[in-house]
Amino acid sequence: MIGDKKVLFSGMQATGNLTLGNYLGALKNWVSLTDEYECFYCVVDEHSITVRQDPATLRKRARALLILYIAAGIDPEKACLYYQSHVSAHAELAWILDCYTYMGEMNRMTQFKDKSAKHADNINVGLFAYPVLMAADILLYQADVVPVGIDQLQHLEITRDIAERFNNIYGQTFTIPEAYIGKVGAKIMSLQDPAKKMSKSDENPNGSIYLMDDRDTIIRKFRRAVTDSEACIAYRDEQPGIKNLLDIYSACAGKTPEEAVQEFSGRGYGELKAAVGEIVADTLDPLQKRCAELSADKAYIDSIIKNNAEKAEWYANKTLRKVQKKIGFPERIR
Ligand code: TYM
């Protein structure tokens, strides 16, 4: 707790072009939770270097992501928006937690398996230990809730396991976090292969809607979306392409998938695709405009980066010092 509020932590990687999946699965929920919780929203640039990055591009994308958080509607006066690399406690706690995590646990992580298959020439230790850094992110702030898409649930489970293990050895140290999964949009699938999640690293750009795609591109991508030959609009696993379109529509329209099915009952796939394209373009248009405006205000963004990093550092160091003391590191002499 901070004051009378529970704590919320979440983060996104500044890698690749963010997709509609990132927005509907995570960012959109973040905005609605800022009043209820004391929120820390991190740009996890340290996670990004598990895959080789061009330095100038990483720096640019990290800033653009922080701006996107604000453009999406997060008030930086209420929530703490900052870069992971500006708070050294993340890396320090990650090292400590590495020593309380087993190789066998990490070996089971599906994202590691997927990513090492994709980057066979660069299966580095960081990629393997990535979920421990994520655990450190969350545990440093004593987070009660962590809003994420379904693909991150396994990492949250391991975070809980590590925290419980540490608490069992040293006594109550970390809050055990709960995942927060949105009612709709928690797993947006590729438009070209609805068995796969929509991903910024997809080789086929037609499978993903990027947050900076223009209206025509969005409408065209939805027009080409893979569906089926059932010719019936229903929300069911046997029709994954249609189910995905209904998920996207209902997440953007603030409706339930059942309401969306009713709205489109008796209509053709072409009409559904056109309607989803329009509502997604309408959703992203103000976001894109706000990003452009905010990017022009360098002094404002810089002040947020500075002030929020200091705030995050204060809370993070409080937990880190407690952990260091518990495990027996010598006390600092001032
Ligand atoms: P990342 O950067 O891959 O994704 C950011 C958020 O977007 C969600 N997401 C999706 N949701 C629905 N449908 C999709 N197709 C989709 N694709 C992505 C993700 O679930 C995530 O919530 N390891 C994390 C970043 C991270 C983090 C943390 C998250 C680092 N430390 C601490 C929470 C707490 C990641 O790579 O997310």
Boltz pocket constraint, residues with backbone or C-beta under 6 A from the ligand:
constraints:
  - pocket:
      binder: B
      contacts: [[A, 9], [A, 10], [A, 11], [A, 12], [A, 13], [A, 14], [A, 21], [A, 22], [A, 23], [A, 24], [A, 25], [A, 26], [A, 27], [A, 44], [A, 47], [A, 133], [A, 134], [A, 137], [A, 138], [A, 146], [A, 147], [A, 148], [A, 149], [A, 150], [A, 151], [A, 152], [A, 155], [A, 185], [A, 186], [A, 187], [A, 188], [A, 189], [A, 197], [A, 198], [A, 199]]
      max_distance: 6.0
